[in-house]
């Protein structure tokens, strides 16, 4: 698994609490899908990744197997099994208004030279971008290095969480799709909750303590109390995050910032593209003039903010090339 650049990724809360069953290999594939979608929305490219949109709005993903395998793991058979398993599984989404069931991937393909390809149906792709209930932000490579699928799911739930969370035990079993695996609630805590907590304590910047709530003599629900573990935080990721938080007010004046807002950019989306914007300010005689031209053209684009960022990058290259000619 490539470990060159760790990073924070943003995942829909609806996907975080969706009901599905997966093993660690399957989950790593899904993490790369989340990362890839984030790059596409931000108008960025991820080296080694190709995303092609079909006429039916499905997305075809092609990426190297090194995106999923740990450093010492070259077991391609497990990747093929994971793709086949994802092909045969469904995921349940519930945003509080509508309950939906989708297939996860279609047409999986494994190339023996070290690449995989699969399709994400349009409905599934849209569901992954549904942020109506908020989101969770977490370190990508930290999540992918967990050995247990339950550690992965609890890591997503607890990342950057400030307040206690209470879940009915049956609700958690349903979320993880293991209702029939641990029928006794004490077994669920012993086999799922405790091992996940142990791995999070060791590897994660976020873990939890928990208390068991009873109805009569029966275990009924669990309250999770978030615990931050700063020593487990990736220092480089934290440094980049702090720089982005500090740099926005220093990089853009209020007029420029408001103009980006008027074009549909949130502060988070501005921060995610701050390097490009800083470069544009250095090279363009008038950033607002360039933005005004793009604003008139972006309305007809399906991903207008992503198109704007790509257009700015193209303009930067043009300016750089003209400077070299001179």
VENLIN-V969983 format. One record per helix or strand of 3 or more residues. SS is the DSSP state (H for helix, E for strand). FROM is the first residue (numbers start at 1). LEN is the number of residues. If there is no record, write none. Layout:
ss from len
SS FROM LEN
SS FROM LEN
This chain:
ss from len
E 8 5
H 13 4
H 24 18
E 50 4
E 59 6
H 65 3
H 76 12
E 90 5
E 99 5
E 106 6
E 115 6
H 122 7
E 135 5
H 140 6
H 149 10
E 165 4
H 169 8
H 185 19
E 206 10
E 218 11
H 230 3
H 235 17
H 254 9
H 267 6
H 274 10
H 287 12
H 304 22
